[in-house]
Amino acid sequence: MRGGRVVGAFELLVGFFLIIGLFTQIAGLLLAIVTVVIIVNFYRRGESSLMMHVLPYYILLFGVSVALLFLGPGAVAIDLPL
């Protein structure tokens, strides 16, 4: 139970950084790693009913975070691309 709260708080913090455009590529990398860990944990636990509804969201989140990692922040971001 505690691990889920920590992951949720971490996702919220990374999402905040992405919204304000701070450390965009680093936040994208961290979000991609967390998303892969969440997907792997779903498969290891065998939660098929929950996974059926939530898995497309995490796959989309992974794709967006990898795109942010490679493309970098936009024109209105606070930081510059790496």
N, C-alpha and C positions, 0 to 999 in steps of 0.2 A: 504494500500500500504506500509506503513512504517513497519508494523508487518512482512510482507513478507521479507523485506530487513533485518530485525533484525534476523529472523529465518535463512535466507540464510547465513548471516555473522556468526551466531553461528555454523551452520553446517560446514562451511568452517574452522572455528577455531578448532572444534572438529576433523574434518578430518585431519587437520595438526598435531594435537597431536597424532592421530592414526598412521599417516605415519611415524613420527619420533620415535614412541614408547614411548611416555611420558604420564604418567597417563592413561594407557590403559584401565584398568577396570572402572575407573571413567568416562572416555570419552565414553566407551561403554554404561554405564548406562545412561548418559546424552543424548546420541544419540538415545537410545531406547525410552526414554521419549519424546523427540522431535518428533520422528517418529510416535509414537502413537498419539500425539497431531495433527500432520499434517493429519493423516488418519481420525481421528475423525472430523476435520474441513472440509475435503472433503465430508464426509457423511452429515454433518450438512448443508452445503451449497447446496448440491444436484447437484454438478458438475459431472454429469455422463460421459460426453464425455471426459473430462480431466482425470477423475478418472480411466477410462478404460485403458488409456495409461500409467499413472504414478503409479497407485496402485501396480502393480507387483514390481516395483523398490523399493517402500517404504516397502513392505512386505519383500523383500530380504534384504534390509538395516536393518530392525528390527531384522531379524534372525541372521545376521552377528553381529550386536551389542550385542545381547543377548549371542551369542557364545563367543564373546570376553569378555563379563562380567564374564562368568562362567569359561572359559578356561584360561583367563589371557594372558599376553604378551608372545611372542615367545622368542627364544634364543637371538635374536639380538636387543631386546628392551632395552631402557635406564633404565626403572624402573623394580622393582621386583614385582612378583604377590602378591596381598594382602592376 
